[in-house]
Amino acid sequence: MLEPQILEQLKTYLARLPGPVELVVAYDERPVSTELRNLIADIRAASPLVSVREEDHELRPSFGIARPGEVPR
């Protein structure tokens, strides 16, 4: 989904993370959720410090960022 140049920039940014982070996501069945899944997968693949946790949330699709096990912001 991400263009190669943007993916490389993202990898450079993520390499500077001081520790692991989780992308906490909530999906539904709409096409926009498919796009979000693809974006989240690209971000996850860009760094071993990024993990993904799916949760049920009233706002779907949506995502937040958190330290592992914490409430997303």
N, C-alpha and C positions, 0 to 999 in steps of 0.2 A: 504494500500500500504506500509506504513512504518512498520517496525518490531516493536514489543512492546517495546523493550529496547531503540531503537532510539526515539520512540515517547515519552517515559518518559524523555529522555535527552532533547528533544525539549521543552517539557512542562516546565522543569526546567529553560531552557534558556529564554523562552518567558515570564516567570513569572518575570524576571528582567527588562523587557521593562519599560522605564520611562513613556510611554504614548502610545496611540493607533497608529497603523500603518495599511496601506492598501497594499495589494498585488494587483497591477494593471496588469491585464492579457489580452492577446490577443490570441485567439484560432483559429484554422482552422479545417478542417475535417479529417486530417490525424490521424493515430493511436497514434502518439507521443503526440498529443493534448489531447487525452483521458488519457494518462499517466500523463500529466501535470495537467489536471483537478483533477485527483485523489490525486496527491501530494498536490496541493493547498487546496483541501478539508480537507486533513489530517492536514495541517498546520493551517488552519482556525479553525478547531475543537479543536485544542490544546490550544487555549487561547481566552478569550473574548476580548482581546486587538487587535486581528487581524481581519480585514475585507477584503473583496474582491471586487474589482471594475473592471468590464470588459470594455475595450476600444478597438476601432479599431486601429490597428497599422500595418505598412507595414511589419514588421518582425513578422511572426506567425509560430509556437507558440512562445510566449515570455512572460516574466513577469518582473516587477520592483517593488521596494519598495518605499513607500512615506508616509508622514504624511497625514492624511485624507484631501482630496481635493487638495493636492499639486501635482506637476509634479513628476513622479517617477524617481528614480536615478538608 
